[in-house]
């Protein structure tokens, strides 16, 4: 589908926005977009970023502090007020353990669903407190299970708040990647939804480069993305549409989330394409056996503000 014009009000300085991300660095390829949004912009990071700690022989708590501090530096480069950033600091390690325990330890199902319901309640409470007109999050694309989890928990919070407050909340998604990183930061070629894009100015691109430097913990991952992007560009050149990494990074894509999206259904025809190479405790993370069941369970539950947070929410604000 061709790129379509985005609504004019989207970048109106008076429009109130909220960006909801699973991980520290999920925002990094959309820092151009971040520069276009007006001053009324709040941020919510759901996890504490400890997921890679075991792979680099780091203490999870200390590694989480590093990841959160890196994101703080990104927001400082973007000239965004850190008082408008909230970290729920849910452990990625705990999330993954609960994913696979649905099949490894099925007797824990009620406890597991309660765990994810609690995460959903905390997202709901923060959105309710901020009252944004527009919410942004990673695309539901079955590339990373935590991206999908945060996406559909955010979607459920939006749907409930729209009913409770009798108002529309615009919901936009940002493609991250799928098939490991073989389709990075773009919608799948067969994606049938509406697509928008912005093309960064030189000044916006330079600030985005500075933001990328704020993540030394992710240098190896970024280098992998650059290799994939350059490779895709060489293939595209055969069809007269070549590009390099800089040209790719200059373009940012996004689109509205379909209102009737069923999160118990995969975006891929075959299960093997979901969360490729994502294992925990020797168990493959599955959409059919894990994420789909969580989506169904939470969809049937009412979300509420956790008691400790009170009517205004805000727990975890830094």
C-alpha positions in Angstrom: 0.0 0.0 0.0 1.2 3.5 -0.9 2.3 6.0 1.8 -0.6 8.2 2.8 -0.6 11.7 4.3 -0.7 11.8 8.1 -3.4 14.0 9.9 -2.3 17.6 10.3 -3.2 17.6 14.0 -0.6 14.9 14.7 2.2 17.4 14.9 0.1 20.3 16.3 2.1 21.7 19.3 -1.1 21.5 21.4 -1.7 17.8 20.9 -0.9 15.7 23.9 1.1 12.6 23.2 2.4 9.5 25.1 5.0 7.0 23.9 4.8 3.6 25.5 7.8 1.3 25.0 8.8 -2.2 26.3 12.6 -1.7 26.2 15.2 1.0 26.6 16.3 1.6 22.9 12.8 0.8 21.4 12.5 4.5 20.8 15.9 5.1 19.3 15.0 4.7 15.6 12.0 7.1 16.1 13.9 10.0 17.6 13.2 12.0 14.5 9.5 11.5 15.2 10.1 12.5 18.8 11.6 15.8 17.6 8.4 16.5 15.5 6.0 16.0 18.4 5.0 19.0 20.5 5.9 19.8 24.0 3.0 17.9 25.5 4.8 14.5 25.4 5.0 11.9 28.1 7.0 8.6 28.1 6.4 5.2 29.7 9.0 2.4 29.7 7.5 -0.9 30.9 10.6 -3.1 31.5 13.8 -2.4 33.4 16.0 -3.7 30.5 17.6 -6.5 32.4 16.9 -9.2 29.8 20.4 -9.3 28.2 22.2 -9.3 31.5 22.7 -13.1 31.6 24.2 -13.0 28.1 26.9 -10.5 29.1 27.6 -12.0 32.5 26.3 -8.9 34.2 24.3 -8.5 37.4 20.6 -8.0 36.3 19.9 -5.1 38.7 23.1 -3.3 37.8 22.6 -3.9 34.1 19.1 -2.5 34.4 20.4 0.7 35.9 22.8 1.1 32.9 20.0 0.7 30.4 17.7 3.1 32.1 20.5 5.7 32.4 21.1 5.3 28.7 17.5 6.2 27.9 17.7 9.2 30.2 20.6 10.5 28.1 18.6 10.0 24.9 15.8 12.1 26.3 18.3 14.8 27.3 19.7 14.9 23.8 16.1 15.2 22.6 15.7 18.1 25.1 12.8 16.3 26.8 12.1 16.8 30.5 12.9 13.6 32.5 10.1 14.5 34.9 7.7 13.4 32.1 9.3 9.9 31.9 8.0 6.9 33.9 9.7 3.6 34.3 7.6 0.7 35.6 10.8 -1.4 35.8 9.2 -4.8 35.3 11.9 -7.4 35.0 12.4 -8.8 31.5 13.8 -11.9 33.0 10.6 -12.4 35.1 8.4 -11.7 32.0 10.2 -14.4 30.0 10.0 -16.9 32.9 6.3 -16.3 33.0 5.9 -16.7 29.2 7.4 -20.2 29.1 6.0 -21.3 32.4 2.6 -21.4 30.8 3.8 -24.6 29.1 6.6 -25.7 31.4 4.6 -25.3 34.7 0.9 -25.1 33.7 -0.2 -25.3 37.3 1.0 -21.7 37.6 -1.4 -20.3 35.0 -3.6 -18.4 37.4 -0.5 -16.8 39.0 1.0 -16.0 35.6 -2.2 -14.3 34.3 -2.3 -12.3 37.5 1.3 -11.2 36.9 0.4 -9.9 33.4 -2.8 -8.4 34.7 -0.8 -6.4 37.2 1.5 -5.1 34.4 -1.7 -4.1 32.4 -3.1 -2.3 35.4 0.1 -0.3 35.8 0.0 0.7 32.1 -3.7 1.6 32.4 -3.0 3.7 35.5 -0.3 5.7 33.8 -2.3 6.4 30.7 -5.3 7.4 32.8 -3.1 9.8 34.7 -1.6 11.4 31.6 -4.8 11.5 29.5 -3.0 11.6 26.2 -4.9 12.3 22.9 -2.4 10.2 20.9 -0.5 7.1 22.1 2.5 5.5 20.3 4.0 2.1 20.8 5.9 -0.7 18.9 3.9 -2.4 16.1 2.2 -5.7 16.9 4.2 -7.8 14.4 5.2 -11.0 16.2 8.9 -10.1 16.0 9.6 -9.7 19.7 7.3 -11.0 22.4 7.7 -8.1 24.8 7.0 -5.6 22.0 3.7 -7.5 21.4 2.9 -7.8 25.1 3.3 -4.1 25.7 1.4 -3.3 22.5 -1.7 -5.3 23.4 -1.7 -4.4 27.1 -1.6 -0.8 25.9 -4.4 -1.4 23.4 -6.6 -3.0 26.1 -6.0 0.0 28.4 -6.9 2.4 25.5 -10.1 0.4 24.7 -11.3 0.5 28.3 -10.5 4.2 28.8 -12.3 5.1 25.6 -15.4 3.4 27.1 -15.0 4.9 30.5 -14.2 8.5 29.4 -16.3 8.5 26.2 -13.5 9.9 24.1 -11.3 8.7 21.2 -7.6 8.1 21.8 -5.6 7.9 18.6 -3.3 4.8 18.6 -0.2 4.6 16.4 2.3 1.8 15.9 6.0 2.0 15.1 7.5 -1.0 13.2 10.5 -2.5 15.0 11.5 -5.8 13.3 10.4 -9.3 12.5 11.9 -12.5 11.1 14.7 -11.7 13.6 15.9 -8.4 12.1 15.4 -9.2 8.4 12.6 -6.6 8.2 13.9 -3.7 10.3 11.9 -0.5 11.1 9.5 -1.0 8.2 6.1 -2.5 7.7 6.1 -6.0 6.1 5.7 -5.7 2.3 2.3 -7.5 2.6 1.1 -5.2 5.4 -2.4 -4.0 4.4 -2.8 -1.2 6.9 -2.3 2.6 6.5 1.3 3.7 6.4 2.7 7.2 7.0 6.3 8.4 7.0 8.4 11.4 7.8 11.8 12.3 6.1 14.2 13.9 8.6 16.0 17.1 8.0 19.8 17.2 8.3 19.4 18.8 11.7 17.0 16.1 12.9 19.2 13.4 11.5 22.2 14.8 13.3 20.4 14.8 16.6 19.3 11.2 15.9 23.0 10.2 15.5 23.8 11.8 18.8 20.9 9.8 20.4 22.3 6.5 19.0 25.6 7.2 20.7 23.8 7.2 24.1 23.5 3.4 23.9 27.0 1.9 24.2 25.4 -1.3 25.6 23.6 -1.9 22.3 26.5 -1.1 19.9 26.8 -4.7 18.7 23.0 -4.9 18.0 23.0 -1.6 16.1 25.9 -2.8 14.0 23.9 -5.9 13.0 21.0 -3.7 12.0 23.3 -1.5 9.9 24.7 -4.6 8.0 21.1 -5.8 7.4 20.0 -2.4 6.2 23.0 -2.0 3.8 22.4 -5.5 2.5 18.7 -4.7 1.8 19.8 -1.5 0.1 22.0 -3.4 -2.3 19.2 -5.8 -3.2 16.8 -2.9 -3.7 19.4 -1.3 -6.0 18.9 -4.1 -8.4 15.4 -2.9 -8.8 16.4 0.8 -9.1 15.5 1.7 -5.5 18.8 1.3 -3.7 19.6 3.0 -0.4 22.3 3.0 2.3 22.0 3.0 6.1 21.9 6.8 6.3 19.1 7.1 3.8 17.2 4.4 5.6 17.6 6.0 9.1 16.5 9.4 7.7 13.1 7.9 6.9 10.7 6.9 9.8 7.5 5.0 9.2 4.4 4.7 11.4 0.7 4.0 11.0 -2.6 3.8 13.0 -3.4 0.6 14.8 -6.5 -1.1 13.3 -9.2 -0.8 15.9 -10.5 -4.4 15.5 -7.1 -6.1 15.8 -7.4 -9.5 17.4 -4.3 -10.1 19.5 -5.0 -13.8 19.9 -4.2 -14.1 16.2 -0.7 -14.2 14.7 0.4 -11.7 12.0 2.3 -14.6 10.4 0.8 -17.6 8.7 3.2 -20.0 10.3 4.1 -20.2 14.0 7.8 -20.8 13.2 8.0 -17.1 12.0 7.0 -15.8 15.4 9.7 -14.7 17.8 12.4 -16.5 15.9 15.4 -17.6 18.1 13.6 -16.5 21.2 14.1 -19.2 23.8 14.0 -19.3 27.6 14.7 -22.3 29.9 15.1 -24.3 26.7 11.6 -23.5 25.6 10.7 -21.6 22.4 8.6 -18.6 23.1 5.4 -19.1 21.1 2.6 -16.9 20.0 0.1 -19.8 19.9 1.0 -21.3 23.3 2.1 -18.2 25.2 1.3 -14.7 23.9 -2.1 -15.6 22.4 -3.3 -17.1 25.7 -2.1 -14.1 27.7 -3.9 -11.8 25.2 -7.1 -13.8 25.6 -6.9 -13.9 29.4 -6.2 -10.2 29.9 -8.8 -9.2 27.3 -11.5 -10.7 29.6 -10.3 -8.7 32.7 -11.2 -5.2 33.9 -8.2 -3.0 34.4 -7.9 -0.8 37.5 -5.5 1.6 39.2 -3.4 -0.4 41.6 -4.3 0.6 45.2 -0.7 1.7 46.1 -0.9 4.2 43.3 -4.2 5.8 44.2 -6.5 7.6 41.8 -3.7 9.5 40.1 -1.3 6.6 39.3 2.3 7.7 38.7 4.1 4.9 40.5 7.6 4.5 39.2 8.1 8.1 38.0 11.7 9.1 37.8 
